Amino acid sequence: MLLSPVEFFRNLPKKECPKCGQVMEEQAESYIMECEGCLAKKVE
Ligand SMILES: [Zn+2]
């Protein structure tokens, strides 16, 4: 029986931005390590 993606990611620890420590709840499938705020700063 397969777990749904939601159940799977629920079991993972929350990702935190390594720069500002903000918890990112919807980045589970992402390779992006930083929160939107820090990414936005980067793109300046
Ligand atoms: Zn951040």
PDB file of the backbone (N, CA, C, O) and the ligand in Angstrom, with CONECT records:
HET     ZN  A 101       1
ATOM      1  N   MET A   1       0.844  -1.206   0.000  1.00  0.00           N
ATOM      2  CA  MET A   1       0.000   0.000   0.000  1.00  0.00           C
ATOM      3  C   MET A   1       0.876   1.251   0.000  1.00  0.00           C
ATOM      4  O   MET A   1       1.773   1.410   0.828  1.00  0.00           O
ATOM      5  N   LEU A   2       0.592   2.110  -0.932  1.00  0.00           N
ATOM      6  CA  LEU A   2       1.409   3.320  -1.055  1.00  0.00           C
ATOM      7  C   LEU A   2       0.905   4.426  -0.142  1.00  0.00           C
ATOM      8  O   LEU A   2      -0.297   4.639   0.022  1.00  0.00           O
ATOM      9  N   LEU A   3       1.850   5.103   0.432  1.00  0.00           N
ATOM     10  CA  LEU A   3       1.483   6.299   1.186  1.00  0.00           C
ATOM     11  C   LEU A   3       1.251   7.441   0.209  1.00  0.00           C
ATOM     12  O   LEU A   3       1.930   7.554  -0.811  1.00  0.00           O
ATOM     13  N   SER A   4       0.312   8.258   0.527  1.00  0.00           N
ATOM     14  CA  SER A   4       0.136   9.452  -0.294  1.00  0.00           C
ATOM     15  C   SER A   4       1.304  10.392  -0.052  1.00  0.00           C
ATOM     16  O   SER A   4       1.930  10.334   1.006  1.00  0.00           O
ATOM     17  N   PRO A   5       1.607  11.251  -1.003  1.00  0.00           N
ATOM     18  CA  PRO A   5       2.685  12.227  -0.804  1.00  0.00           C
ATOM     19  C   PRO A   5       2.502  13.037   0.475  1.00  0.00           C
ATOM     20  O   PRO A   5       3.472  13.358   1.161  1.00  0.00           O
ATOM     21  N   VAL A   6       1.282  13.356   0.779  1.00  0.00           N
ATOM     22  CA  VAL A   6       1.027  14.140   1.990  1.00  0.00           C
ATOM     23  C   VAL A   6       1.466  13.374   3.231  1.00  0.00           C
ATOM     24  O   VAL A   6       2.123  13.930   4.112  1.00  0.00           O
ATOM     25  N   GLU A   7       1.105  12.110   3.296  1.00  0.00           N
ATOM     26  CA  GLU A   7       1.502  11.308   4.449  1.00  0.00           C
ATOM     27  C   GLU A   7       3.017  11.143   4.500  1.00  0.00           C
ATOM     28  O   GLU A   7       3.621  11.181   5.572  1.00  0.00           O
ATOM     29  N   PHE A   8       3.613  10.962   3.344  1.00  0.00           N
ATOM     30  CA  PHE A   8       5.050  10.771   3.296  1.00  0.00           C
ATOM     31  C   PHE A   8       5.777  11.989   3.838  1.00  0.00           C
ATOM     32  O   PHE A   8       6.672  11.862   4.674  1.00  0.00           O
ATOM     33  N   PHE A   9       5.402  13.147   3.373  1.00  0.00           N
ATOM     34  CA  PHE A   9       6.121  14.353   3.779  1.00  0.00           C
ATOM     35  C   PHE A   9       5.813  14.753   5.207  1.00  0.00           C
ATOM     36  O   PHE A   9       6.599  15.451   5.847  1.00  0.00           O
ATOM     37  N   ARG A  10       4.677  14.316   5.705  1.00  0.00           N
ATOM     38  CA  ARG A  10       4.344  14.595   7.100  1.00  0.00           C
ATOM     39  C   ARG A  10       5.354  13.956   8.036  1.00  0.00           C
ATOM     40  O   ARG A  10       5.606  14.454   9.133  1.00  0.00           O
ATOM     41  N   ASN A  11       5.925  12.852   7.593  1.00  0.00           N
ATOM     42  CA  ASN A  11       6.863  12.141   8.454  1.00  0.00           C
ATOM     43  C   ASN A  11       8.271  12.717   8.393  1.00  0.00           C
ATOM     44  O   ASN A  11       9.147  12.314   9.159  1.00  0.00           O
ATOM     45  N   LEU A  12       8.479  13.633   7.505  1.00  0.00           N
ATOM     46  CA  LEU A  12       9.798  14.248   7.409  1.00  0.00           C
ATOM     47  C   LEU A  12       9.886  15.430   8.367  1.00  0.00           C
ATOM     48  O   LEU A  12       8.882  16.083   8.651  1.00  0.00           O
ATOM     49  N   PRO A  13      11.079  15.699   8.859  1.00  0.00           N
ATOM     50  CA  PRO A  13      11.258  16.896   9.674  1.00  0.00           C
ATOM     51  C   PRO A  13      11.018  18.135   8.829  1.00  0.00           C
ATOM     52  O   PRO A  13      11.265  18.137   7.623  1.00  0.00           O
ATOM     53  N   LYS A  14      10.547  19.164   9.459  1.00  0.00           N
ATOM     54  CA  LYS A  14      10.324  20.397   8.712  1.00  0.00           C
ATOM     55  C   LYS A  14      11.650  20.978   8.261  1.00  0.00           C
ATOM     56  O   LYS A  14      12.661  20.936   8.962  1.00  0.00           O
ATOM     57  N   LYS A  15      11.594  21.519   7.065  1.00  0.00           N
ATOM     58  CA  LYS A  15      12.793  22.180   6.554  1.00  0.00           C
ATOM     59  C   LYS A  15      12.857  23.592   7.095  1.00  0.00           C
ATOM     60  O   LYS A  15      11.850  24.296   7.173  1.00  0.00           O
ATOM     61  N   GLU A  16      14.040  23.984   7.459  1.00  0.00           N
ATOM     62  CA  GLU A  16      14.231  25.362   7.893  1.00  0.00           C
ATOM     63  C   GLU A  16      15.235  26.029   6.976  1.00  0.00           C
ATOM     64  O   GLU A  16      16.205  25.417   6.528  1.00  0.00           O
ATOM     65  N   CYS A  17      14.985  27.269   6.715  1.00  0.00           N
ATOM     66  CA  CYS A  17      15.946  28.040   5.938  1.00  0.00           C
ATOM     67  C   CYS A  17      17.245  28.142   6.730  1.00  0.00           C
ATOM     68  O   CYS A  17      17.230  28.575   7.882  1.00  0.00           O
ATOM     69  N   PRO A  18      18.371  27.748   6.129  1.00  0.00           N
ATOM     70  CA  PRO A  18      19.650  27.810   6.837  1.00  0.00           C
ATOM     71  C   PRO A  18      20.121  29.230   7.079  1.00  0.00           C
ATOM     72  O   PRO A  18      21.022  29.465   7.885  1.00  0.00           O
ATOM     73  N   LYS A  19      19.527  30.155   6.398  1.00  0.00           N
ATOM     74  CA  LYS A  19      19.972  31.543   6.547  1.00  0.00           C
ATOM     75  C   LYS A  19      19.217  32.275   7.635  1.00  0.00           C
ATOM     76  O   LYS A  19      19.817  32.950   8.471  1.00  0.00           O
ATOM     77  N   CYS A  20      17.892  32.142   7.625  1.00  0.00           N
ATOM     78  CA  CYS A  20      17.109  32.912   8.592  1.00  0.00           C
ATOM     79  C   CYS A  20      16.346  32.020   9.567  1.00  0.00           C
ATOM     80  O   CYS A  20      15.765  32.516  10.533  1.00  0.00           O
ATOM     81  N   GLY A  21      16.342  30.705   9.324  1.00  0.00           N
ATOM     82  CA  GLY A  21      15.703  29.792  10.257  1.00  0.00           C
ATOM     83  C   GLY A  21      14.201  29.693  10.109  1.00  0.00           C
ATOM     84  O   GLY A  21      13.541  29.051  10.927  1.00  0.00           O
ATOM     85  N   GLN A  22      13.659  30.305   9.098  1.00  0.00           N
ATOM     86  CA  GLN A  22      12.221  30.227   8.883  1.00  0.00           C
ATOM     87  C   GLN A  22      11.826  28.833   8.429  1.00  0.00           C
ATOM     88  O   GLN A  22      12.467  28.245   7.558  1.00  0.00           O
ATOM     89  N   VAL A  23      10.777  28.316   9.022  1.00  0.00           N
ATOM     90  CA  VAL A  23      10.303  26.993   8.629  1.00  0.00           C
ATOM     91  C   VAL A  23       9.562  27.082   7.313  1.00  0.00           C
ATOM     92  O   VAL A  23       8.692  27.930   7.115  1.00  0.00           O
ATOM     93  N   MET A  24       9.941  26.161   6.399  1.00  0.00           N
ATOM     94  CA  MET A  24       9.307  26.141   5.088  1.00  0.00           C
ATOM     95  C   MET A  24       8.436  24.897   4.993  1.00  0.00           C
ATOM     96  O   MET A  24       8.942  23.777   5.055  1.00  0.00           O
ATOM     97  N   GLU A  25       7.157  25.083   4.847  1.00  0.00           N
ATOM     98  CA  GLU A  25       6.243  23.948   4.921  1.00  0.00           C
ATOM     99  C   GLU A  25       5.873  23.376   3.566  1.00  0.00           C
ATOM    100  O   GLU A  25       5.377  22.252   3.494  1.00  0.00           O
ATOM    101  N   GLU A  26       6.095  24.101   2.509  1.00  0.00           N
ATOM    102  CA  GLU A  26       5.628  23.620   1.206  1.00  0.00           C
ATOM    103  C   GLU A  26       6.771  23.503   0.205  1.00  0.00           C
ATOM    104  O   GLU A  26       6.579  23.701  -0.994  1.00  0.00           O
ATOM    105  N   GLN A  27       7.946  23.183   0.701  1.00  0.00           N
ATOM    106  CA  GLN A  27       9.111  23.067  -0.172  1.00  0.00           C
ATOM    107  C   GLN A  27       9.606  21.635  -0.223  1.00  0.00           C
ATOM    108  O   GLN A  27      10.744  21.376  -0.611  1.00  0.00           O
ATOM    109  N   ALA A  28       8.746  20.705   0.172  1.00  0.00           N
ATOM    110  CA  ALA A  28       9.216  19.339   0.388  1.00  0.00           C
ATOM    111  C   ALA A  28       9.829  18.715  -0.865  1.00  0.00           C
ATOM    112  O   ALA A  28      10.810  17.977  -0.777  1.00  0.00           O
ATOM    113  N   GLU A  29       9.257  19.011  -2.024  1.00  0.00           N
ATOM    114  CA  GLU A  29       9.781  18.388  -3.235  1.00  0.00           C
ATOM    115  C   GLU A  29      10.891  19.202  -3.864  1.00  0.00           C
ATOM    116  O   GLU A  29      11.413  18.865  -4.927  1.00  0.00           O
ATOM    117  N   SER A  30      11.237  20.269  -3.193  1.00  0.00           N
ATOM    118  CA  SER A  30      12.152  21.207  -3.804  1.00  0.00           C
ATOM    119  C   SER A  30      13.589  20.947  -3.388  1.00  0.00           C
ATOM    120  O   SER A  30      13.858  20.504  -2.272  1.00  0.00           O
ATOM    121  N   TYR A  31      14.498  21.225  -4.295  1.00  0.00           N
ATOM    122  CA  TYR A  31      15.912  21.187  -3.970  1.00  0.00           C
ATOM    123  C   TYR A  31      16.364  22.524  -3.399  1.00  0.00           C
ATOM    124  O   TYR A  31      17.503  22.682  -2.961  1.00  0.00           O
ATOM    125  N   ILE A  32      15.452  23.470  -3.414  1.00  0.00           N
ATOM    126  CA  ILE A  32      15.787  24.798  -2.897  1.00  0.00           C
ATOM    127  C   ILE A  32      15.915  24.739  -1.381  1.00  0.00           C
ATOM    128  O   ILE A  32      15.030  24.236  -0.690  1.00  0.00           O
ATOM    129  N   MET A  33      17.006  25.249  -0.883  1.00  0.00           N
ATOM    130  CA  MET A  33      17.282  25.149   0.541  1.00  0.00           C
ATOM    131  C   MET A  33      16.832  26.389   1.309  1.00  0.00           C
ATOM    132  O   MET A  33      16.662  26.335   2.527  1.00  0.00           O
ATOM    133  N   GLU A  34      16.644  27.474   0.625  1.00  0.00           N
ATOM    134  CA  GLU A  34      16.364  28.724   1.319  1.00  0.00           C
ATOM    135  C   GLU A  34      14.909  29.139   1.153  1.00  0.00           C
ATOM    136  O   GLU A  34      14.246  28.763   0.187  1.00  0.00           O
ATOM    137  N   CYS A  35      14.434  29.907   2.095  1.00  0.00           N
ATOM    138  CA  CYS A  35      13.055  30.348   2.051  1.00  0.00           C
ATOM    139  C   CYS A  35      12.869  31.401   0.961  1.00  0.00           C
ATOM    140  O   CYS A  35      13.836  31.929   0.413  1.00  0.00           O
ATOM    141  N   GLU A  36      11.633  31.686   0.667  1.00  0.00           N
ATOM    142  CA  GLU A  36      11.350  32.639  -0.407  1.00  0.00           C
ATOM    143  C   GLU A  36      11.979  34.002  -0.130  1.00  0.00           C
ATOM    144  O   GLU A  36      12.448  34.680  -1.045  1.00  0.00           O
ATOM    145  N   GLY A  37      11.981  34.380   1.104  1.00  0.00           N
ATOM    146  CA  GLY A  37      12.548  35.675   1.475  1.00  0.00           C
ATOM    147  C   GLY A  37      14.024  35.775   1.124  1.00  0.00           C
ATOM    148  O   GLY A  37      14.468  36.766   0.543  1.00  0.00           O
ATOM    149  N   CYS A  38      14.781  34.742   1.479  1.00  0.00           N
ATOM    150  CA  CYS A  38      16.217  34.756   1.197  1.00  0.00           C
ATOM    151  C   CYS A  38      16.474  34.602  -0.305  1.00  0.00           C
ATOM    152  O   CYS A  38      17.394  35.217  -0.844  1.00  0.00           O
ATOM    153  N   LEU A  39      15.678  33.799  -0.966  1.00  0.00           N
ATOM    154  CA  LEU A  39      15.837  33.643  -2.410  1.00  0.00           C
ATOM    155  C   LEU A  39      15.585  34.978  -3.104  1.00  0.00           C
ATOM    156  O   LEU A  39      16.292  35.339  -4.045  1.00  0.00           O
ATOM    157  N   ALA A  40      14.595  35.694  -2.644  1.00  0.00           N
ATOM    158  CA  ALA A  40      14.271  36.972  -3.248  1.00  0.00           C
ATOM    159  C   ALA A  40      15.443  37.947  -3.100  1.00  0.00           C
ATOM    160  O   ALA A  40      15.744  38.731  -4.000  1.00  0.00           O
ATOM    161  N   LYS A  41      16.085  37.873  -1.952  1.00  0.00           N
ATOM    162  CA  LYS A  41      17.236  38.759  -1.736  1.00  0.00           C
ATOM    163  C   LYS A  41      18.372  38.411  -2.686  1.00  0.00           C
ATOM    164  O   LYS A  41      19.077  39.282  -3.196  1.00  0.00           O
ATOM    165  N   LYS A  42      18.526  37.107  -2.907  1.00  0.00           N
ATOM    166  CA  LYS A  42      19.603  36.632  -3.780  1.00  0.00           C
ATOM    167  C   LYS A  42      19.464  37.161  -5.195  1.00  0.00           C
ATOM    168  O   LYS A  42      20.453  37.480  -5.854  1.00  0.00           O
ATOM    169  N   VAL A  43      18.235  37.250  -5.649  1.00  0.00           N
ATOM    170  CA  VAL A  43      17.966  37.543  -7.059  1.00  0.00           C
ATOM    171  C   VAL A  43      18.122  39.027  -7.392  1.00  0.00           C
ATOM    172  O   VAL A  43      18.042  39.421  -8.555  1.00  0.00           O
ATOM    173  N   GLU A  44      18.335  39.809  -6.406  1.00  0.00           N
ATOM    174  CA  GLU A  44      18.434  41.253  -6.622  1.00  0.00           C
ATOM    175  C   GLU A  44      19.425  41.630  -7.714  1.00  0.00           C
ATOM    176  O   GLU A  44      19.608  42.813  -8.000  1.00  0.00           O
TER     177      GLU A  44
HETATM  178 ZN    ZN A 101      15.460  32.524   4.818  1.00  0.00          ZN2+
END
